[in-house]
């Protein structure tokens, strides 16, 4: 006699969502959970200011999360080279303004950020420090020394360069913080869009309000 699985494990599937700027990844997950009443998760968060591909897992497919989380990611980002911020993005406080690098200086800096790299994790991240999320500590003004994360940058290419900003296209390993790369260049991300997760492309995703 077949056993009917609990409702929380149905429907089963993978949903590709083109996340807009504003809502958190958790808010997108919660919206799908309300519609399906099924267990729901995601395979890699996006910051609220970021847009692009969010891979959602529904029902029994949530058990496959480890298979999806480790996939390479592709991004396009605009980096303001004139200043750094406390979060590495436009939501943080400005920390320092400085002269912008010339194109040759920028290319030299980018070369050091290709291949295997080790950079500090941004303070406004979900990494736990002493059992608490780093972004919660940052919101309270608690300054902590962030751990270094090793990752692999397969490609890091300039799309456009204006002198004060640069648009970059990246192919990186899972766990790479694009904001850390922006900070290593002496700037901060003003936009960030995830265009692919492993074999999944944002062109295949559904837009949400």
Residue pairs with C-beta under 8 A, 6 or more apart in sequence:
5 60
7 37
7 38
8 37
8 38
8 39
8 59
9 38
9 39
9 59
9 60
10 38
10 59
10 60
11 36
11 38
11 58
11 59
12 38
12 58
12 59
12 60
12 61
13 57
13 58
13 59
13 61
14 55
14 56
14 57
14 58
14 61
14 68
15 32
15 55
15 56
15 57
15 58
15 206
16 53
16 54
16 55
16 56
16 200
16 202
16 204
16 205
16 206
17 28
17 32
17 53
17 54
17 55
17 56
17 205
17 206
17 207
17 208
18 51
18 52
18 53
18 54
18 202
18 205
18 206
18 207
18 208
19 25
19 28
19 46
19 50
19 51
19 52
19 53
19 54
19 208
20 51
20 207
20 208
20 209
21 48
21 49
21 50
21 51
22 48
22 49
23 48
24 45
24 48
25 42
25 45
25 46
25 54
26 45
28 42
28 54
28 56
28 208
29 40
29 41
29 42
29 56
30 40
31 208
32 40
32 56
32 58
33 39
33 40
36 58
36 59
38 58
38 59
39 58
39 59
39 60
39 62
40 56
40 57
40 58
40 62
41 56
41 57
41 62
41 65
42 54
42 55
42 56
42 57
43 55
43 56
43 57
43 65
43 68
43 69
43 71
43 197
44 54
44 55
44 68
44 69
44 71
44 73
44 174
44 197
45 126
46 52
46 54
46 192
46 194
47 89
47 179
47 192
48 91
49 89
49 90
49 91
49 189
49 191
49 192
50 191
50 192
50 193
50 194
51 191
51 192
51 193
51 194
52 75
52 192
52 193
52 194
52 195
52 202
53 194
53 195
53 196
53 197
53 200
53 201
53 202
53 205
54 194
54 205
55 68
55 197
55 200
57 64
57 65
57 68
68 197
68 198
69 174
70 174
71 174
71 197
71 198
71 199
72 154
72 171
72 172
72 173
72 174
72 197
72 198
73 171
73 172
73 173
73 174
73 176
73 194
73 196
73 197
74 169
74 170
74 171
74 172
74 194
74 195
74 196
74 197
75 168
75 169
75 170
75 172
75 178
75 192
75 193
75 194
75 195
76 159
76 167
76 168
76 169
76 170
76 191
76 192
76 193
76 195
77 167
77 168
77 170
77 178
77 182
77 189
77 191
77 192
77 193
78 165
78 166
78 167
78 168
78 189
78 190
78 191
79 165
79 166
79 167
79 168
79 182
79 185
79 187
79 188
79 189
79 190
80 164
80 165
80 187
80 188
80 189
80 190
81 100
81 101
81 106
81 164
81 165
81 166
81 185
81 186
81 187
82 97
82 98
82 100
82 164
82 165
82 187
83 94
83 95
83 96
83 97
83 98
83 187
83 188
84 94
84 95
84 96
84 183
84 186
84 187
84 188
85 91
85 92
85 93
85 94
85 95
85 188
86 92
86 93
86 95
86 123
86 124
86 138
87 122
87 123
87 124
87 138
87 179
87 188
88 122
88 124
88 177
88 179
88 180
88 182
88 183
88 188
88 189
89 124
89 179
89 188
89 189
89 190
89 192
90 188
90 189
90 190
91 124
92 124
92 188
98 186
100 163
100 164
101 109
101 185
101 186
103 161
106 158
106 161
106 166
106 185
107 158
109 184
109 185
109 186
110 156
110 158
110 168
110 185
113 153
113 156
113 181
113 184
113 185
114 153
114 155
114 156
115 152
115 153
116 150
116 151
116 152
116 153
117 150
117 151
117 152
117 153
117 181
118 148
118 149
118 150
118 151
119 148
119 149
119 151
119 177
119 180
119 181
119 183
119 184
120 146
120 147
120 148
120 149
120 180
121 127
121 134
121 146
121 147
121 148
121 149
121 177
121 180
122 134
122 146
122 177
122 179
122 180
122 183
123 134
123 135
123 137
123 138
123 144
123 146
124 134
124 135
124 138
125 133
125 134
125 135
125 146
125 177
126 133
126 134
126 135
127 133
127 134
127 146
127 147
128 134
129 137
129 144
129 146
129 147
130 144
134 144
134 146
137 144
149 175
149 176
149 177
149 180
151 172
151 173
151 174
151 175
151 176
151 177
152 172
152 173
152 176
153 170
153 171
153 172
153 173
153 176
153 181
154 171
154 172
154 173
155 169
155 170
155 171
156 168
156 169
156 170
156 181
157 168
157 169
157 170
158 166
158 167
158 168
159 167
159 168
159 169
160 166
160 167
161 167
165 187
165 190
166 185
166 187
168 181
170 176
170 178
170 181
172 178
178 189
178 192
179 188
179 189
179 192
182 188
182 189
193 202
194 202
195 201
195 202
196 202
